[in-house]
Amino acid sequence: MAVSEFKLAPAKIVIPTIQLQNVARIYGSGESEVKALDHIDFTVQKGEFIALMGPSGAGKSTCLNILGCLDRPTAGHYFFQGVDVATLPREQRALLRRHFIGFVFQGFNLLNRTTALENVELPLIYRRVPRAERHRRAYLALAQVGLEGREHHTPGELSGGQQQRVAIARAIVSDPAVVLADEPTGNLDTIKSKEIMQLLTRLNKEQGLTIVMVTHSHEIAAFAQREVHFRDGKIASDELINGGAQ
């Protein structure tokens, strides 16, 4: 199937946004073998806000990398809206990542010499969206994260919290099926961290944005609706947490 023909399942079919079935990720071999993921099952429904937790090396970041098509399982199946991602060639995985997944990183990952507006437009440039439409959607995304009037500021002219808001706007500008957030408050102080989590919570509740977030912090995880705890490459627990904090 050509890249241009890549399609997900029709929206009228009710299926999980993400489903991992017996997924393993093994690095090395023999005595140096490491089971980063040890045959896990994991499902994300549309509109959920999930926190992945666990100590360093537990498997949560490996899981997030697989969900984001940045890594591939050694065994098992990863279904994204019904498509078995593990069977797709590199070009189609890149297309899925570009069109259906938004990313938010601990380090913001903004281009320092470009404005907030230009940073937010980047995913739309890769999708070949016309210039006028890119501008419209980027302005709207920045407004959604509370950065009206800051569109033409560079990252160096913004605070850390504002830079992360730009990163969130960039993640949502293409209307992704899911946003993957890797320690999104790791470089922020307590007050800014709470503001960012309140923003993500609002986007989840008001717009139905599906979010899967890695965090070490129980306070940050409390904003989610589910906590999934990893230990030694396995899922140790998966529980609802009363809709998250307010």
C-alpha positions as CSV (number, residue, x, y, z in Angstrom):
1,M,0.0,0.0,0.0
2,A,1.4,3.4,-1.0
3,V,2.0,6.1,1.6
4,S,-0.7,8.3,0.0
5,E,-3.2,5.5,0.5
6,F,-2.6,5.1,4.2
7,K,-5.9,5.1,6.1
8,L,-7.1,4.4,9.6
9,A,-10.3,2.6,10.5
10,P,-13.5,4.5,9.7
11,A,-14.6,6.7,12.6
12,K,-18.0,5.0,12.8
13,I,-16.3,1.8,14.0
14,V,-15.9,2.0,17.8
15,I,-12.4,0.6,18.6
16,P,-9.7,1.6,21.0
17,T,-7.4,4.4,19.9
18,I,-4.5,2.3,21.0
19,Q,-4.2,-1.4,21.9
20,L,-1.0,-3.3,22.8
21,Q,-1.3,-7.1,22.7
22,N,1.4,-9.2,24.3
23,V,4.0,-6.5,23.4
24,A,7.7,-7.1,24.3
25,R,10.7,-5.0,23.6
26,I,14.0,-6.8,24.1
27,Y,17.5,-5.2,23.8
28,G,20.6,-7.2,23.4
29,S,20.9,-11.0,23.6
30,G,22.3,-13.7,25.8
31,E,23.6,-12.5,29.2
32,S,23.2,-8.9,28.1
33,E,19.6,-9.3,27.2
34,V,17.3,-6.6,28.7
35,K,13.5,-7.0,28.6
36,A,12.4,-3.3,28.6
37,L,8.8,-4.5,28.0
38,D,7.9,-8.0,29.0
39,H,4.7,-9.0,27.1
40,I,2.3,-6.3,28.2
41,D,-1.3,-5.7,27.3
42,F,-2.5,-2.0,27.3
43,T,-5.5,-0.2,25.9
44,V,-6.2,3.5,25.5
45,Q,-9.7,4.6,24.7
46,K,-10.6,7.8,22.9
47,G,-10.7,10.8,25.4
48,E,-8.7,9.2,28.2
49,F,-6.0,10.9,30.1
50,I,-3.5,8.3,31.3
51,A,-0.4,8.7,33.4
52,L,2.4,6.1,33.0
53,M,4.5,5.8,36.2
54,G,7.3,3.7,37.6
55,P,11.0,3.9,38.5
56,S,13.7,4.5,35.9
57,G,14.1,1.5,33.7
58,A,10.6,0.2,34.5
59,G,9.5,0.3,30.9
60,K,7.2,3.4,30.7
61,S,9.4,5.4,28.4
62,T,9.9,2.4,26.1
63,C,6.2,2.0,26.0
64,L,5.7,5.7,25.1
65,N,8.3,5.4,22.3
66,I,6.5,2.4,20.8
67,L,3.2,4.3,21.0
68,G,4.8,7.2,19.2
69,C,6.3,4.9,16.4
70,L,9.8,5.9,17.6
71,D,10.5,2.3,18.4
72,R,9.1,-1.1,17.4
73,P,8.1,-4.1,19.5
74,T,10.3,-7.2,19.4
75,A,7.1,-9.3,19.7
76,G,3.4,-8.7,20.0
77,H,1.0,-6.3,18.2
78,Y,0.4,-2.6,18.4
79,F,-2.9,-1.5,17.0
80,F,-3.6,2.2,16.3
81,Q,-7.3,2.7,15.6
82,G,-7.4,-0.8,14.3
83,V,-4.2,-0.7,12.2
84,D,-1.4,-3.2,13.1
85,V,1.5,-0.7,13.3
86,A,4.2,-3.3,13.6
87,T,3.4,-4.5,10.1
88,L,3.7,-1.1,8.5
89,P,6.8,-0.1,6.5
90,R,8.9,2.9,7.8
91,E,7.3,5.4,5.5
92,Q,3.8,4.5,6.7
93,R,4.8,4.6,10.3
94,A,6.2,8.1,9.7
95,L,2.9,9.1,8.1
96,L,0.9,7.8,11.0
97,R,3.2,9.7,13.5
98,R,3.0,12.9,11.4
99,H,-0.8,12.9,11.0
100,F,-2.2,11.3,14.1
101,I,0.2,11.8,17.0
102,G,1.2,14.9,18.8
103,F,4.3,15.0,21.1
104,V,5.1,17.1,24.1
105,F,8.6,16.8,25.6
106,Q,10.3,17.7,28.9
107,G,12.8,19.9,27.1
108,F,10.1,21.7,24.9
109,N,12.1,21.0,21.7
110,L,11.3,24.4,20.1
111,L,13.4,26.1,17.4
112,N,15.1,29.0,19.1
113,R,15.3,31.4,16.2
114,T,11.7,31.1,15.1
115,T,8.6,32.6,16.6
116,A,6.0,30.8,18.6
117,L,3.7,31.0,15.6
118,E,6.3,29.4,13.3
119,N,7.1,26.7,15.8
120,V,3.4,25.8,16.0
121,E,3.1,25.8,12.2
122,L,5.9,23.2,11.7
123,P,3.6,20.0,11.8
124,L,1.4,21.7,9.2
125,I,4.3,22.4,6.9
126,Y,5.2,18.7,7.0
127,R,1.6,18.0,6.0
128,R,1.8,20.6,3.2
129,V,-1.1,22.7,4.6
130,P,-1.4,26.0,2.6
131,R,0.2,29.0,4.2
132,A,-3.0,30.9,5.1
133,E,-4.6,27.8,6.7
134,R,-1.4,27.2,8.6
135,H,-1.5,30.7,10.0
136,R,-5.2,30.4,11.0
137,R,-4.8,27.1,12.8
138,A,-1.5,28.1,14.5
139,Y,-3.2,31.3,15.8
140,L,-6.1,29.3,17.1
141,A,-3.9,26.7,18.8
142,L,-1.9,29.4,20.6
143,A,-5.1,31.0,21.7
144,Q,-6.3,27.7,23.1
145,V,-3.2,27.5,25.3
146,G,-3.5,31.1,26.5
147,L,-0.8,32.8,24.4
148,E,-2.7,35.4,22.5
149,G,-0.4,38.3,21.8
150,R,2.7,36.2,22.1
151,E,2.6,34.7,18.6
152,H,5.7,36.6,17.4
153,H,7.9,36.0,20.4
154,T,10.8,33.7,20.1
155,P,11.4,31.0,22.8
156,G,14.1,33.2,24.3
157,E,11.5,35.8,25.0
158,L,9.1,33.4,26.7
159,S,9.2,31.8,30.2
160,G,9.6,28.1,30.6
161,G,5.9,27.7,31.2
162,Q,5.1,29.7,28.1
163,Q,7.5,27.7,26.0
164,Q,5.8,24.5,27.1
165,R,2.4,26.1,26.1
166,V,3.9,26.7,22.7
167,A,4.9,23.0,22.6
168,I,1.4,21.9,23.5
169,A,0.0,24.2,20.8
170,R,2.3,22.6,18.3
171,A,1.1,19.1,19.5
172,I,-2.6,19.9,19.1
173,V,-2.5,22.1,15.9
174,S,-2.9,19.1,13.6
175,D,-5.8,17.8,15.6
176,P,-4.1,14.5,16.5
177,A,-5.8,11.3,17.7
178,V,-3.6,11.2,20.7
179,V,-1.0,13.4,22.4
180,L,2.0,11.7,24.0
181,A,3.7,13.7,26.8
182,D,7.1,12.8,28.2
183,E,7.6,14.4,31.6
184,P,5.9,17.6,30.4
185,T,6.5,19.5,33.7
186,G,10.0,18.1,34.3
187,N,11.8,21.5,33.6
188,L,9.2,23.6,35.4
189,D,8.7,24.9,39.0
190,T,5.7,23.8,41.1
191,I,3.5,26.8,40.1
192,K,4.2,26.5,36.3
193,S,3.8,22.7,36.5
194,K,0.3,23.1,38.0
195,E,-0.6,25.6,35.3
196,I,0.5,23.2,32.5
197,M,-1.4,20.3,34.0
198,Q,-4.5,22.4,34.4
199,L,-4.2,23.3,30.7
200,L,-3.8,19.6,29.7
201,T,-6.8,18.7,31.9
202,R,-8.9,21.4,30.3
203,L,-8.0,20.3,26.8
204,N,-8.8,16.7,27.8
205,K,-12.2,17.5,29.4
206,E,-13.4,20.3,27.0
207,Q,-12.1,19.0,23.7
208,G,-11.9,15.3,24.4
209,L,-8.1,15.3,23.7
210,T,-6.6,11.8,24.3
211,I,-3.4,12.1,26.4
212,V,-0.8,9.5,27.5
213,M,1.8,11.0,29.8
214,V,5.0,9.7,31.4
215,T,5.7,11.2,34.8
216,H,7.7,10.3,38.0
217,S,5.5,12.7,40.1
218,H,2.4,11.4,42.0
219,E,1.2,15.0,42.2
220,I,1.4,15.4,38.4
221,A,-0.2,11.9,37.8
222,A,-3.1,12.9,40.0
223,F,-4.4,15.2,37.2
224,A,-4.9,12.1,34.9
225,Q,-7.9,9.7,35.0
226,R,-5.9,6.5,35.1
227,E,-2.5,5.6,36.6
228,V,-0.6,2.7,35.0
229,H,2.4,1.6,37.0
230,F,5.3,-0.2,35.4
231,R,7.8,-2.4,37.2
232,D,10.6,-4.5,35.6
233,G,9.0,-4.2,32.1
234,K,5.6,-5.3,33.3
235,I,2.4,-3.5,34.2
236,A,2.1,-3.8,37.9
237,S,-1.2,-1.9,38.3
238,D,-3.7,-0.1,36.1
239,E,-6.4,1.8,38.0
240,L,-8.8,4.7,37.7
241,I,-8.1,7.6,40.0
242,N,-11.5,9.4,40.3
243,G,-11.1,11.6,37.2
244,G,-7.9,13.3,38.3
245,A,-7.3,16.5,40.3
246,Q,-9.0,19.8,39.8
